[in-house]
């Protein structure tokens, strides 16, 4: 016997509801488009509150990548890491 799972709103509302010939859609019912962690294209609509954990993890992942890039740039600027082509040092004042 299979048990049906029904997701309900913790705020006591419905995301989409038809009443009196009109469609009432919650403002928090949003569409997210992009790629998931496996690289598959996604286009889903769901409550914004349910998207929060996914968006927080994605934001943290981008923060880690950006921090690594900033650290590499700082190391290159301070001279600890060569960046690009070698530059010949000349003293223009002696010429």
LINPESUL-V815657 format. One record per pair of residues at least 12 apart in sequence whose C-alpha atoms are under 6 Angstrom apart, sorted by the first residue. I is the first residue (numbers start at 1). J is the second residue. D is the distance in whole Angstrom. If there is no record, write none. Layout:
i=I j=J d=D
i=I j=J d=D
This chain:
i=15 j=29 d=6
i=28 j=47 d=5
i=28 j=48 d=5
i=29 j=46 d=5
i=29 j=47 d=4
i=30 j=45 d=5
i=30 j=46 d=6
i=31 j=44 d=5
i=31 j=45 d=4
i=32 j=44 d=6
